[in-house]
Amino acid sequence: MADDLGVRVAGLMGRARADLAELVAIPSVADPRQQPPARCREAAEWVAAAFSEVGLRDVRLVETPDGSLAVLGHRPPPPGAPTVLLYCHYDVQPPLGEELWVSPPFELTERDGRWYGRGAADCKGNLVMHLTALRALGDELPVGVKLVVEGSEEQGTGGLEEYLAQHPEDLHADALLIADTGNAAVGVPTATTSLRGMANVVVTVRTLESDLHSGMFGGPAPDALAALVRILDSLRDADGGTRIEGLPADGVWEGVGYDEQQFRSDAGVLDGVALTGSGTVADRLWARPAVTVLGIDCPPVVGSASAVPAEARARVSLRVPPGMDPGAAQQALTAHLVAAAPWGAPVSVEPESKGSPFRAATTGRAYAALDRAAREVYGKPLSFLGQGGSIPLCSALAAQYPESEIILMGVEEPRSLIHAPNESVDPGEIEHMALVEALFLRHYAAAGR
């Protein structure tokens, strides 16, 4: 059964590359401070046209409550067949400086057998996976399909979650295929069954009315940047593990582990540099809270003056494991930051986005159909892994549709370096995962008869 679809998918890979090149060329960063909103609209219109061309009906742009544009569409099921929701997002992370890229971030470039460009894997590669699977099936699509392609996932502003609450019928389906993750490694078919949530804040320290000459006042004058450094350092214990008053940090991961040497290779950890924290790598990645300082506002090295800083601020991200409430975690983080301030320095903490963690149930017929498809394409069973990242929509979908199966899969893998400079995708993963998706839709339809 896989042979006919395999030939079709292989024959569509030239089209897949062209699709991805066009999408990557649109710098759809959903932050108006970095890119004009018109570029996100351009991407949304491209997506709507592409999915209309593969046979979906009533494909339209919908403004979500955060002001972003989602693309929605559908195709009714054949009599007695189930409906599957296909999800992905067209917005991307900023490039983080073009000088850090070997090739232009918004130009799909082939190098050493991989395709490079911002969004090549996360999540435009997954979008192309959906398109390729639907093209391969053509008029033989055996299930109903609902489509939602989000426009602000990377910003975490919650627009689609709010839309879901207001329009629950638009996203309801028997199985929800969330294409925003990927495989444990190239050639290892994987479903992500656990996601950490998130709780972000911005902390600001102000100690002086204005910057002061460091020669005249340095010493007794309280340095706001030094105070901020002390506050941020308090978030970690001696071995670098996350330490926030009121949050347990001793969770244990019970699923498939993550070899430490493989992690060091995947993460590009430099020789001689120790991993932070204690417990297994999987414990630290998927079962415990993890704090990251995402950015600091302070004088740059080049252009700095001989002055004691009056103010400094940082953006702090807290990843929250399943079983931990993100609201309570955000409050604990806020209280910790305020309490850690030295010298009586006043601290203000502004809450940013937060999202709930997620754990999937994997015993239904959708997972059985996906495992069968994975075995046919890769010759090995489906693996189940956790992921340290956050997809707040998953928790909202699980709460809204408790009877639906939620599957997280896609074309990403550790070498993709999503969110980092020089993001890339293995085109073989697009081909193989598109075939897995097409076969899954066939098997899932058959299992319901």
C-alpha positions as CSV (number, residue, x, y, z in Angstrom):
1,M,0.0,0.0,0.0
2,A,2.9,2.3,0.7
3,D,4.5,1.8,-2.7
4,D,2.0,3.8,-4.8
5,L,2.0,6.8,-2.3
6,G,5.8,6.6,-2.0
7,V,6.2,7.0,-5.7
8,R,3.8,10.0,-5.7
9,V,5.5,11.7,-2.8
10,A,8.9,11.2,-4.3
11,G,7.7,12.8,-7.5
12,L,6.4,15.8,-5.6
13,M,9.7,16.7,-3.9
14,G,10.6,19.2,-6.6
15,R,7.3,21.0,-5.9
16,A,8.0,20.7,-2.2
17,R,11.3,22.5,-2.5
18,A,9.8,25.2,-4.6
19,D,7.0,25.7,-2.0
20,L,9.5,25.9,0.8
21,A,11.7,28.4,-1.1
22,E,8.8,30.7,-1.7
23,L,7.7,30.5,2.0
24,V,11.1,31.0,3.4
25,A,11.5,34.1,1.2
26,I,8.7,35.7,3.1
27,P,10.1,37.0,6.5
28,S,6.9,36.3,8.4
29,V,8.2,37.4,11.9
30,A,5.0,38.2,13.8
31,D,6.4,41.1,15.7
32,P,5.6,44.5,14.2
33,R,8.8,45.9,15.8
34,Q,10.9,43.7,13.6
35,Q,8.8,43.1,10.4
36,P,5.8,45.0,8.9
37,P,2.6,43.1,9.5
38,A,2.1,43.0,5.7
39,R,4.8,40.3,5.4
40,C,2.7,38.0,7.7
41,R,-0.4,38.7,5.6
42,E,1.6,37.8,2.5
43,A,2.5,34.5,4.1
44,A,-1.1,33.8,5.1
45,E,-2.3,34.6,1.6
46,W,0.3,32.2,0.2
47,V,-0.9,29.5,2.5
48,A,-4.5,30.0,1.7
49,A,-3.9,29.8,-2.0
50,A,-1.8,26.7,-1.7
51,F,-4.3,24.7,0.4
52,S,-7.2,25.9,-1.9
53,E,-5.2,24.4,-4.8
54,V,-5.0,21.0,-3.1
55,G,-8.8,20.8,-2.7
56,L,-9.7,22.3,0.6
57,R,-12.9,24.4,0.6
58,D,-13.8,27.7,2.1
59,V,-10.1,28.5,2.8
60,R,-10.1,31.9,4.4
61,L,-8.1,34.3,6.5
62,V,-9.5,34.9,10.0
63,E,-8.3,37.6,12.4
64,T,-7.7,36.1,15.9
65,P,-8.1,38.2,19.1
66,D,-4.4,39.1,19.2
67,G,-4.6,40.7,15.7
68,S,-2.8,38.0,13.8
69,L,-4.2,36.1,10.8
70,A,-5.0,32.4,10.9
71,V,-5.8,30.4,7.8
72,L,-8.8,28.1,8.1
73,G,-10.3,25.6,5.6
74,H,-11.9,22.2,5.4
75,R,-12.9,19.3,3.3
76,P,-16.0,17.2,4.4
77,P,-15.4,13.5,5.2
78,P,-16.7,10.7,3.0
79,P,-19.7,9.0,4.5
80,G,-18.8,7.3,7.8
81,A,-15.2,8.6,7.8
82,P,-13.5,10.5,10.6
83,T,-12.2,14.1,10.4
84,V,-8.6,15.0,11.0
85,L,-7.4,18.5,11.9
86,L,-4.1,19.6,10.3
87,Y,-2.2,22.3,12.3
88,C,1.0,24.2,11.6
89,H,2.1,27.8,11.7
90,Y,3.5,30.2,9.1
91,D,5.2,32.7,11.4
92,V,8.9,32.3,12.3
93,Q,11.4,33.3,14.8
94,P,13.6,36.4,14.0
95,P,16.9,35.5,12.3
96,L,19.0,36.8,15.3
97,G,21.4,38.6,13.1
98,E,22.1,37.9,9.5
99,E,25.9,38.0,10.2
100,L,25.4,34.7,12.2
101,W,24.1,32.8,9.1
102,V,26.3,31.1,6.6
103,S,23.7,31.8,3.9
104,P,20.9,34.5,3.9
105,P,18.2,33.5,6.4
106,F,15.3,34.2,4.1
107,E,16.7,32.5,1.1
108,L,16.4,28.7,0.9
109,T,19.9,27.4,0.3
110,E,21.0,23.8,-0.2
111,R,24.2,22.8,1.5
112,D,25.6,19.3,2.4
113,G,22.3,17.7,1.5
114,R,20.2,20.0,3.8
115,W,18.0,23.0,3.0
116,Y,18.8,26.1,5.1
117,G,16.6,29.1,5.9
118,R,14.6,30.6,8.7
119,G,11.5,28.5,9.1
120,A,12.8,25.7,6.9
121,A,11.9,23.2,9.7
122,D,9.9,25.3,12.2
123,C,7.4,25.4,10.9
124,K,7.3,26.0,7.1
125,G,8.8,22.6,6.5
126,N,5.9,21.1,8.4
127,L,3.5,23.1,6.4
128,V,5.1,21.7,3.2
129,M,4.8,18.2,4.7
130,H,1.0,18.7,5.0
131,L,0.8,20.1,1.4
132,T,2.8,17.2,0.0
133,A,0.7,14.5,1.8
134,L,-2.5,16.1,0.5
135,R,-1.2,16.4,-3.0
136,A,-0.1,12.7,-3.0
137,L,-3.6,11.6,-1.9
138,G,-5.4,13.9,-4.3
139,D,-9.0,12.9,-4.9
140,E,-8.4,9.7,-2.8
141,L,-8.4,11.6,0.4
142,P,-10.2,9.1,2.7
143,V,-11.0,11.4,5.7
144,G,-12.4,14.8,6.3
145,V,-9.9,17.5,6.8
146,K,-9.9,20.7,8.8
147,L,-7.0,23.1,8.5
148,V,-5.7,25.7,10.8
149,V,-2.4,27.5,10.1
150,E,-1.5,29.9,12.9
151,G,0.2,33.3,12.5
152,S,1.5,34.2,15.9
153,E,2.7,30.9,17.5
154,E,6.3,32.1,17.9
155,Q,5.1,35.2,19.7
156,G,3.1,33.2,22.3
157,T,0.3,35.9,22.3
158,G,-2.5,33.3,22.5
159,G,-4.6,34.5,19.6
160,L,-5.6,31.1,18.4
161,E,-6.3,29.8,21.9
162,E,-8.8,32.7,22.3
163,Y,-10.3,32.1,18.9
164,L,-10.7,28.4,19.8
165,A,-12.7,29.4,23.0
166,Q,-15.0,31.6,20.9
167,H,-15.4,29.2,17.9
168,P,-14.9,25.6,19.2
169,E,-16.7,24.1,16.2
170,D,-14.0,25.4,13.8
171,L,-11.2,23.2,15.1
172,H,-13.1,20.1,16.3
173,A,-12.0,16.8,14.8
174,D,-11.6,13.1,15.8
175,A,-7.8,13.4,15.6
176,L,-5.7,16.5,15.8
177,L,-2.4,16.3,13.9
178,I,-0.2,19.1,15.3
179,A,2.8,19.5,13.0
180,D,5.1,21.6,15.1
181,T,7.6,19.0,16.4
182,G,9.7,16.3,14.8
183,N,11.8,13.2,15.1
184,A,14.3,12.2,17.7
185,A,16.9,12.0,14.9
186,V,16.8,11.7,11.2
187,G,15.3,8.3,10.4
188,V,13.7,7.8,13.8
189,P,9.9,8.3,13.5
190,T,8.7,10.0,16.7
191,A,5.6,11.4,18.3
192,T,6.0,13.9,21.0
193,T,3.9,13.0,24.0
194,S,4.9,15.6,26.6
195,L,5.5,19.3,26.4
196,R,6.6,21.8,29.0
197,G,4.6,24.9,29.5
198,M,6.1,28.4,29.8
199,A,5.9,31.4,32.1
200,N,7.9,34.5,30.9
201,V,8.5,37.7,32.7
202,V,10.6,40.9,32.3
203,V,12.4,42.1,35.4
204,T,13.7,45.7,35.8
205,V,16.1,47.0,38.4
206,R,16.6,50.7,39.0
207,T,19.0,52.1,41.5
208,L,19.8,55.7,40.6
209,E,18.1,58.7,39.2
210,S,20.5,58.6,36.2
211,D,23.8,57.0,35.1
212,L,26.8,58.4,37.0
213,H,30.5,58.9,36.1
214,S,32.1,55.7,37.4
215,G,35.3,57.6,38.4
216,M,33.4,60.1,40.6
217,F,30.7,57.9,42.0
218,G,31.8,54.2,41.4
219,G,32.1,52.2,44.5
220,P,29.3,53.4,46.8
221,A,26.9,54.1,44.0
222,P,24.7,51.0,43.6
223,D,25.1,49.6,40.1
224,A,21.8,48.4,38.6
225,L,23.4,46.0,36.2
226,A,25.4,44.4,39.0
227,A,22.2,44.1,41.0
228,L,20.5,42.4,38.1
229,V,23.4,40.0,37.6
230,R,23.0,38.9,41.3
231,I,19.3,38.5,40.9
232,L,19.6,36.3,37.8
233,D,22.4,34.3,39.4
234,S,20.1,33.4,42.3
235,L,17.9,31.4,39.8
236,R,20.5,28.6,39.6
237,D,22.1,26.4,42.2
238,A,25.8,25.5,42.4
239,D,25.7,23.0,39.5
240,G,23.6,25.3,37.3
241,G,20.2,23.6,38.0
242,T,17.1,25.8,38.2
243,R,16.4,26.9,41.7
244,I,13.2,29.0,42.3
245,E,11.7,29.2,45.8
246,G,8.4,27.3,45.9
247,L,8.9,25.2,42.7
248,P,9.9,21.5,43.0
249,A,12.9,20.6,40.8
250,D,13.1,16.9,41.4
251,G,10.8,15.4,38.7
252,V,11.7,12.1,37.0
253,W,11.1,11.3,33.3
254,E,9.7,7.8,32.9
255,G,9.7,7.4,29.1
256,V,12.6,6.9,26.6
257,G,15.8,8.5,27.8
258,Y,18.2,10.9,26.1
259,D,21.8,9.7,26.0
260,E,24.1,12.4,27.5
261,Q,26.7,12.2,24.7
262,Q,24.0,12.4,22.1
263,F,22.6,15.4,23.8
264,R,26.0,17.1,23.9
265,S,26.4,16.5,20.2
266,D,22.8,17.6,19.3
267,A,23.2,20.8,21.5
268,G,26.7,21.6,20.3
269,V,28.1,21.8,23.8
270,L,31.8,22.7,23.7
271,D,34.4,20.3,24.9
272,G,35.2,20.7,28.5
273,V,31.9,22.5,29.3
274,A,29.7,20.6,31.8
275,L,25.9,20.2,31.4
276,T,24.0,22.1,34.0
277,G,21.7,20.6,36.7
278,S,21.5,17.1,38.1
279,G,19.5,13.9,37.3
280,T,19.3,12.4,33.8
281,V,19.2,14.6,30.7
282,A,15.6,13.5,30.1
283,D,14.7,14.5,33.7
284,R,16.2,18.0,33.2
285,L,14.6,18.4,29.7
286,W,11.1,17.1,30.2
287,A,10.2,16.6,33.9
288,R,11.7,19.7,35.6
289,P,11.3,23.5,35.4
290,A,14.1,25.2,33.5
291,V,14.9,28.9,33.6
292,T,16.6,30.8,30.7
293,V,17.7,34.5,30.5
294,L,16.5,35.3,27.0
295,G,17.9,38.8,26.8
296,I,19.3,41.7,28.8
297,D,18.9,45.5,28.2
298,C,22.1,47.2,29.3
299,P,24.9,49.3,27.6
300,P,26.6,47.4,24.8
301,V,30.4,46.8,25.0
302,V,31.0,48.9,21.9
303,G,29.6,52.4,22.7
304,S,29.5,52.0,26.5
305,A,30.6,54.9,28.7
306,S,32.5,55.0,31.9
307,A,29.3,55.2,33.9
308,V,27.5,53.4,36.7
309,P,24.2,52.1,35.1
310,A,21.1,53.4,36.7
311,E,18.8,50.8,35.2
312,A,19.0,47.3,33.7
313,R,16.3,44.8,32.7
314,A,16.1,41.2,31.5
315,R,13.6,38.9,29.9
316,V,13.4,35.6,31.7
317,S,11.8,32.4,30.5
318,L,10.6,29.6,32.7
319,R,9.7,26.2,31.1
320,V,7.1,24.4,33.2
321,P,6.8,20.5,33.2
322,P,3.5,18.6,33.1
323,G,1.8,18.7,36.4
324,M,3.0,22.2,37.3
325,D,0.6,25.2,37.0
326,P,2.1,27.9,34.8
327,G,0.3,30.7,36.6
328,A,1.6,29.5,40.0
329,A,5.1,29.1,38.5
330,Q,5.0,32.7,37.1
331,Q,4.0,34.0,40.5
332,A,6.8,32.0,42.2
333,L,9.3,33.3,39.7
334,T,8.2,36.9,40.3
335,A,8.4,36.5,44.1
336,H,11.9,35.0,43.8
337,L,13.2,37.8,41.6
338,V,11.9,40.5,43.9
339,A,13.2,38.8,47.0
340,A,16.7,38.3,45.5
341,A,17.3,42.0,44.9
342,P,20.5,43.2,46.8
343,W,21.0,46.5,48.5
344,G,17.3,47.3,48.8
345,A,17.2,47.9,45.0
346,P,13.6,48.3,43.8
347,V,12.6,45.6,41.3
348,S,9.5,45.5,39.0
349,V,8.4,42.3,37.3
350,E,6.1,42.4,34.3
351,P,4.4,39.1,33.4
352,E,4.5,38.1,29.8
353,S,3.0,35.1,28.1
354,K,2.4,31.8,29.8
355,G,1.2,28.5,28.5
356,S,0.2,25.1,30.1
357,P,2.2,21.9,29.8
358,F,0.8,19.0,27.9
359,R,0.8,15.2,28.1
360,A,-0.8,13.0,25.4
361,A,-2.8,9.8,25.7
362,T,-1.3,7.3,23.2
363,T,-3.6,4.3,23.3
364,G,-6.2,5.2,20.7
365,R,-6.7,4.2,17.1
366,A,-5.1,7.3,15.7
367,Y,-1.8,6.4,17.4
368,A,-2.1,2.8,16.2
369,A,-2.6,4.1,12.6
370,L,0.4,6.4,12.9
371,D,2.6,3.6,14.3
372,R,1.6,1.4,11.3
373,A,2.5,4.2,8.9
374,A,5.8,4.8,10.6
375,R,6.7,1.1,10.4
376,E,5.9,1.0,6.6
377,V,8.0,4.1,5.8
378,Y,10.9,3.8,8.3
379,G,10.9,0.1,9.0
380,K,10.8,0.7,12.7
381,P,8.1,1.4,15.3
382,L,7.0,4.9,16.4
383,S,9.1,6.3,19.3
384,F,7.5,8.4,22.0
385,L,9.6,11.3,23.4
386,G,9.1,14.4,25.5
387,Q,10.0,17.9,24.4
388,G,11.2,20.8,26.4
389,G,9.4,23.4,24.3
390,S,5.9,24.7,24.6
391,I,2.8,24.7,22.4
392,P,0.1,26.3,24.5
393,L,-2.5,25.4,21.9
394,C,-2.2,21.7,22.7
395,S,-3.4,22.1,26.3
396,A,-6.3,24.3,25.0
397,L,-7.3,21.7,22.5
398,A,-7.1,18.9,25.0
399,A,-9.4,20.8,27.4
400,Q,-11.8,21.7,24.6
401,Y,-11.9,18.2,23.0
402,P,-11.2,15.6,25.6
403,E,-12.4,12.8,23.4
404,S,-10.1,13.7,20.5
405,E,-6.6,12.2,20.0
406,I,-3.8,14.7,19.8
407,I,-0.6,13.8,17.9
408,L,2.5,16.0,17.7
409,M,4.8,15.1,14.8
410,G,6.8,16.8,12.0
411,V,10.0,17.2,10.1
412,E,12.2,18.8,12.8
413,E,15.1,17.0,14.4
414,P,18.1,18.1,16.5
415,R,20.3,19.1,13.6
416,S,17.6,21.5,12.4
417,L,18.7,24.0,15.0
418,I,15.2,25.6,15.2
419,H,15.1,29.1,16.7
420,A,18.9,29.4,16.2
421,P,21.0,30.8,13.3
422,N,21.5,28.4,10.4
423,E,18.2,26.6,10.8
424,S,17.8,23.8,8.3
425,V,15.7,20.7,7.3
426,D,16.7,17.4,5.9
427,P,14.6,17.1,2.7
428,G,14.5,13.3,3.2
429,E,12.5,14.0,6.4
430,I,10.0,16.1,4.5
431,E,9.6,13.2,2.0
432,H,9.3,10.5,4.5
433,M,7.1,12.3,7.0
434,A,4.8,13.4,4.2
435,L,4.5,9.8,3.2
436,V,3.8,8.8,6.9
437,E,1.1,11.4,7.0
438,A,-0.6,10.3,3.8
439,L,-0.5,6.6,5.0
440,F,-1.7,7.6,8.4
441,L,-4.8,9.2,6.8
442,R,-5.5,6.0,4.9
443,H,-5.0,3.7,7.9
444,Y,-7.0,5.9,10.2
445,A,-9.9,6.0,7.8
446,A,-9.8,2.2,7.5
447,A,-9.6,1.6,11.2
448,G,-13.0,3.4,11.7
449,R,-14.9,1.1,9.3
